[in-house]
Amino acid sequence: MAKTLTPKEILRYGICNKAIKDGMATVFDVGERLREVRDTKLYRDDYETFDDYCEQKHQIGKSHSYRLIEAAEVKASINKSPIGDKITNEAQARALADVPEEQRVEVVREAAKSGEVTAASIEAAAEKVVEPEKPKEKEKDKTGCVIPREALVFWKRKDEIQKLMTAVSKVKSAVENGRKEDDVMFRQVYQAAIDSLSRAYGFISDALPYAVCLDCEGRPSLNGGCRSCKGTGLICKMRYDHIEAKEKRIIREKKIESQRLPA
């Protein structure tokens, strides 16, 4: 394996290794040194991956190494507050990890009111201080239908298609303007070119997601593939409005309307 560490990195690598080896009782120091080795890839001259480094160099399993790093990051997030001294072990840090960073100090203060700060008292304090997250509203298509997870990845890429359509539209407009103004440069560009660009725009727009597929309901993999949506779980507006059977649209729209009505 080629040696790539700089002299400064070699020095830091040695310091980190010594701290990890000698300081196992100080989980936060160990976690911080592990984070440094991971983020700057100081292991790269001796090991293929960070996980290999942890397991072979220090006999620390993958899960435990990442827990130590997380504990160090949690500790660092409240160190500037006097209450930060109350966090002294990994269990406390794990309990605090799920608390939003801006509320961690407040949670530790609340936990301290009950006496000793423990993982259990932190969890109890978090229930008092941290408001439960409101469930995120599920993403819907242009008709108001909830998009299944399988189709959501393609829905999130709709801007890619929109950018292509915009690019083709700009080219078409530029050619049309050149011909209207009788620009000599455009005299050899025939109407057929404009017509071709119009068709290209239409073909590309067929890939622009508008609604969850009426045939596979946005889950093509569960139906062995779907010819209507070509595997995306989504269809364009033209297909939704004019190609799919009217009965399917009516059923879908009634279902959406029923979901909007109060229980």
Rosetta blueprint (number, residue, H / E / L):
1 M L
2 A L
3 K L
4 T L
5 L L
6 T L
7 P H
8 K H
9 E H
10 I H
11 L H
12 R H
13 Y H
14 G H
15 I H
16 C H
17 N H
18 K H
19 A H
20 I H
21 K H
22 D H
23 G L
24 M L
25 A L
26 T L
27 V H
28 F H
29 D H
30 V H
31 G H
32 E H
33 R H
34 L H
35 R H
36 E H
37 V H
38 R H
39 D H
40 T H
41 K L
42 L L
43 Y L
44 R L
45 D L
46 D L
47 Y L
48 E L
49 T L
50 F H
51 D H
52 D H
53 Y H
54 C H
55 E H
56 Q H
57 K H
58 H L
59 Q L
60 I L
61 G L
62 K H
63 S H
64 H H
65 S H
66 Y H
67 R H
68 L H
69 I H
70 E H
71 A H
72 A H
73 E H
74 V H
75 K H
76 A H
77 S H
78 I H
79 N L
80 K L
81 S L
82 P H
83 I H
84 G H
85 D H
86 K H
87 I L
88 T L
89 N L
90 E H
91 A H
92 Q H
93 A H
94 R H
95 A H
96 L H
97 A H
98 D L
99 V L
100 P L
101 E H
102 E H
103 Q H
104 R H
105 V H
106 E H
107 V H
108 V H
109 R H
110 E H
111 A H
112 A H
113 K L
114 S L
115 G L
116 E L
117 V L
118 T L
119 A H
120 A H
121 S H
122 I H
123 E H
124 A H
125 A H
126 A H
127 E H
128 K H
129 V H
130 V L
131 E L
132 P L
133 E L
134 K L
135 P L
136 K L
137 E L
138 K L
139 E L
140 K E
141 D L
142 K L
143 T L
144 G L
145 C L
146 V E
147 I L
148 P L
149 R H
150 E H
151 A H
152 L H
153 V H
154 F H
155 W H
156 K L
157 R L
158 K H
159 D H
160 E H
161 I H
162 Q H
163 K H
164 L H
165 M H
166 T H
167 A H
168 V H
169 S H
170 K H
171 V H
172 K H
173 S H
174 A H
175 V H
176 E H
177 N H
178 G H
179 R H
180 K H
181 E L
182 D L
183 D L
184 V H
185 M H
186 F H
187 R L
188 Q L
189 V L
190 Y L
191 Q H
192 A H
193 A H
194 I H
195 D H
196 S H
197 L H
198 S H
199 R H
200 A H
201 Y H
202 G H
203 F H
204 I H
205 S H
206 D L
207 A L
208 L L
209 P L
210 Y L
211 A E
212 V E
213 C L
214 L L
215 D L
216 C L
217 E L
218 G L
219 R L
220 P H
221 S H
222 L H
223 N H
224 G L
225 G L
226 C L
227 R L
228 S L
229 C L
230 K L
231 G L
232 T L
233 G L
234 L E
235 I E
236 C L
237 K H
238 M H
239 R H
240 Y H
241 D H
242 H H
243 I H
244 E L
245 A L
246 K H
247 E H
248 K H
249 R H
250 I H
251 I H
252 R H
253 E H
254 K H
255 K H
256 I H
257 E H
258 S H
259 Q H
260 R H
261 L L
262 P L
263 A L
